[in-house]
């Protein structure tokens, strides 16, 4: 199975469902344990899934054979092997779970899968949905424009890393090199400054922070191409150099402004101020 860099979290009735997009097969794979937890409402979903797995295995169900293990982010923030099923086999698995939520969940699941296929054929739909989501959360249109651009720039950079020999597990290391060089903090330290836990750091940056981060990532990508870099060690050197470009710009701006542009503010603390700017 060809894996991509893309995975995400969606919600059904405020319950988290982890998923993974297989670009080669053009299929979503969903975390079985998350679905089981939602539908069974069991206080011990792993035990429920273990018992159900044994049951369908004994019955000789083909669903069991179609379940795959993929590395996705667990509750502790680490990548862990997780039982996953595509939409078709998840529908079949749901039949084994007696739950009043089964039918609405199936309708929701079908909608989620269809939307992703639509976005593959027309990426503008995905951008529009992201725009609507940020607007509903209360972000300003100016900030949203910067955020959507930052997503595009990040995607270009991670594509570059993949092509130049980096594994997905290396991305956090490379990102930290960029972050330390322009902000003087690792991603973890930056999130601590903003009092964030699982929240997305970029979703809590100001316009200035986003712009400097985009400059750092764009510079890194261009240095990779200019140097024709290969391998994680060389990519790390480039990441520091790219971050330094934005770091120099940050320090010059801070000298002019007489204040730091790296802020402890986050989106939640700024909601009282109406918009993050």
C-alpha positions in Angstrom: 0.0 0.0 0.0 1.4 3.3 -1.0 1.1 5.8 1.9 1.0 9.6 1.6 1.8 12.3 4.1 -1.8 13.2 4.5 -3.8 12.1 7.5 -6.3 13.9 9.6 -8.9 13.9 12.3 -12.6 14.5 11.7 -15.6 14.5 14.2 -18.9 12.7 14.4 -21.1 14.0 17.1 -18.1 15.7 18.7 -16.2 12.3 18.8 -12.8 12.1 17.2 -12.4 9.8 14.2 -8.8 9.4 12.9 -8.4 8.8 9.1 -5.7 8.3 6.5 -5.9 9.0 2.8 -4.3 6.5 0.5 -3.4 8.5 -2.6 -2.6 5.5 -4.7 -6.0 3.7 -4.1 -7.9 7.0 -3.6 -9.5 5.7 -0.5 -10.0 6.9 3.0 -9.0 4.5 5.8 -10.6 5.1 9.2 -9.5 4.1 12.7 -11.6 1.1 13.7 -11.2 1.6 17.4 -12.4 5.2 17.1 -15.5 4.1 15.2 -16.1 1.2 17.7 -15.9 3.7 20.6 -18.5 6.0 18.9 -21.0 3.3 18.0 -20.6 0.9 21.0 -20.5 3.7 23.6 -18.4 1.2 25.6 -16.2 2.5 28.4 -13.5 0.1 27.3 -13.6 0.3 23.5 -10.4 -1.7 23.0 -11.8 -4.7 24.8 -15.1 -4.3 22.9 -13.1 -4.3 19.6 -10.9 -7.2 20.7 -14.0 -9.3 21.4 -15.7 -8.2 18.2 -12.5 -9.0 16.2 -12.4 -12.5 17.6 -16.0 -13.0 16.8 -15.8 -11.9 13.2 -12.6 -13.9 12.7 -14.3 -17.1 14.0 -17.2 -16.5 11.7 -14.8 -16.4 8.8 -15.8 -12.9 7.8 -13.8 -11.3 4.9 -14.0 -8.0 6.8 -11.3 -9.2 9.2 -8.9 -10.0 6.4 -9.5 -6.5 4.9 -8.5 -4.6 8.0 -5.0 -3.1 7.7 -2.6 -1.6 10.2 -1.3 1.9 9.4 0.8 4.3 11.5 -1.3 7.2 12.6 -1.1 9.7 15.5 -2.2 8.2 18.9 -3.5 10.2 21.9 0.0 10.5 23.2 1.0 12.3 20.0 3.2 9.4 18.7 2.8 7.4 15.5 1.4 4.0 16.4 0.1 1.0 14.3 -3.6 1.2 14.3 -6.3 -1.1 12.9 -7.8 0.7 9.9 -10.6 -0.1 7.4 -11.7 1.6 4.2 -15.2 2.9 3.8 -16.7 -0.2 2.2 -15.3 -2.6 4.9 -16.2 -0.2 7.6 -19.8 -0.2 6.4 -19.7 -4.1 6.7 -18.1 -3.9 10.1 -20.8 -1.5 11.4 -23.4 -4.2 10.7 -21.8 -6.2 13.6 -22.3 -3.4 16.1 -25.8 -3.0 17.4 -26.2 0.8 17.9 -28.9 3.4 17.2 -26.1 5.6 15.8 -25.3 3.1 13.1 -27.5 4.6 10.4 -26.6 8.2 10.9 -23.0 7.2 11.1 -23.1 5.4 7.8 -24.7 8.5 6.1 -22.0 10.7 7.6 -19.3 8.3 6.5 -20.5 8.2 3.0 -20.5 12.0 2.9 -17.0 12.2 4.3 -15.7 9.8 1.7 -17.4 11.5 -1.2 -16.2 14.9 -0.2 -12.5 13.8 -0.3 -12.9 12.2 -3.8 -14.5 15.5 -4.9 -11.5 17.4 -3.5 -9.1 15.1 -5.3 -10.7 15.9 -8.6 -11.1 19.6 -7.8 -8.7 20.9 -5.1 -10.5 24.2 -5.0 -13.4 22.5 -3.1 -11.0 21.5 -0.3 -9.8 25.1 -0.1 -13.3 26.5 0.0 -14.3 24.0 2.8 -11.2 25.1 4.8 -12.2 28.7 4.3 -15.7 28.1 5.6 -14.4 26.2 8.6 -12.0 29.1 9.6 -14.8 31.7 9.1 -17.1 29.7 11.3 -14.5 29.6 14.0 -14.2 33.4 13.9 -10.9 34.0 12.2 -10.5 37.2 10.1 -10.5 37.0 6.3 -7.0 38.6 6.2 -5.7 35.9 8.6 -7.4 33.1 6.7 -5.8 34.2 3.4 -2.4 33.9 5.1 -3.2 30.6 6.7 -4.4 29.0 3.4 -1.2 30.2 1.7 0.9 28.7 4.5 -0.8 25.3 4.0 0.2 25.5 0.3 3.8 26.4 1.2 4.0 23.6 3.8 2.7 21.1 1.3 5.4 22.1 -1.3 8.1 21.8 1.4 7.1 18.4 2.6 6.8 17.2 -1.0 10.4 18.4 -1.5 11.5 16.5 1.6 9.9 13.3 0.4 11.5 13.5 -3.0 14.9 14.2 -1.4 15.0 11.2 0.8 13.3 12.2 4.1 10.8 9.9 5.8 7.7 11.3 7.4 9.2 10.6 10.8 12.0 13.1 9.8 9.6 16.0 9.2 9.3 17.0 12.8 13.1 17.1 13.1 13.4 19.3 10.0 10.6 21.5 11.1 12.3 22.0 14.5 15.5 23.1 12.7 13.5 25.8 10.8 11.6 26.8 13.9 14.6 27.2 16.0 16.4 29.2 13.4 13.7 31.8 12.9 11.9 31.9 16.2 14.6 30.7 18.6 12.2 27.9 19.7 11.4 24.4 18.8 7.8 23.6 17.9 7.2 22.2 21.4 8.7 25.3 23.0 6.6 27.5 20.7 3.4 25.7 21.7 4.3 25.9 25.4 4.7 29.7 24.9 1.2 29.9 23.5 -0.1 27.5 26.2 -1.2 25.0 23.5 -1.5 21.2 23.9 -2.9 19.3 20.9 -4.0 22.5 19.0 -2.3 23.3 15.7 0.5 25.9 16.2 -0.1 27.6 12.9 -3.8 28.0 13.7 -2.6 30.1 16.7 -0.1 32.3 15.0 -0.6 36.0 14.2 -0.3 37.3 10.6 3.3 38.3 11.3 4.2 34.9 12.7 2.6 33.1 9.8 4.4 35.4 7.3 7.8 34.8 8.9 7.1 31.0 9.1 6.2 31.0 5.4 9.4 32.9 4.6 11.4 30.3 6.5 9.8 27.4 4.8 9.9 28.9 1.3 13.5 29.8 1.8 14.3 26.2 2.9 12.5 24.8 -0.2 14.4 27.1 -2.6 17.8 26.2 -0.9 17.0 22.5 -1.3 16.5 23.1 -5.0 19.5 25.3 -5.4 21.8 22.9 -3.6 20.1 19.8 -5.1 20.2 18.4 -1.6 19.7 14.8 -0.8 19.5 13.0 2.6 18.3 14.1 6.0 21.7 15.5 7.2 21.9 17.9 4.2 18.2 18.8 4.5 18.8 19.7 8.1 21.6 22.1 7.1 19.3 23.7 4.5 16.4 23.9 7.1 18.6 25.9 9.4 19.8 28.1 6.6 16.2 28.7 5.5 15.1 29.5 9.0 18.0 31.9 9.4 16.7 34.0 6.5 13.4 34.6 8.4 15.2 34.9 11.7 17.3 37.8 10.4 14.1 39.4 9.1 12.4 38.9 12.4 15.2 40.5 14.4 15.4 43.5 12.1 11.7 44.1 12.3 11.7 43.7 16.1 14.4 46.3 16.3 12.3 48.7 14.3 9.1 48.0 16.3 10.8 47.8 19.7 8.9 44.6 20.6 8.9 40.9 19.9 6.7 39.7 17.0 6.7 36.2 18.5 3.7 36.3 20.7 2.2 34.1 23.5 -1.3 35.0 22.2 -3.3 32.1 20.8 -6.7 31.9 19.0 -8.6 31.0 22.2 -7.2 34.0 24.1 -7.9 36.2 21.2 -11.5 35.2 20.7 -12.5 37.9 23.3 -10.8 40.3 20.9 -13.1 39.0 18.2 -10.4 38.1 15.6 -6.9 36.8 15.5 -4.9 39.3 13.4 
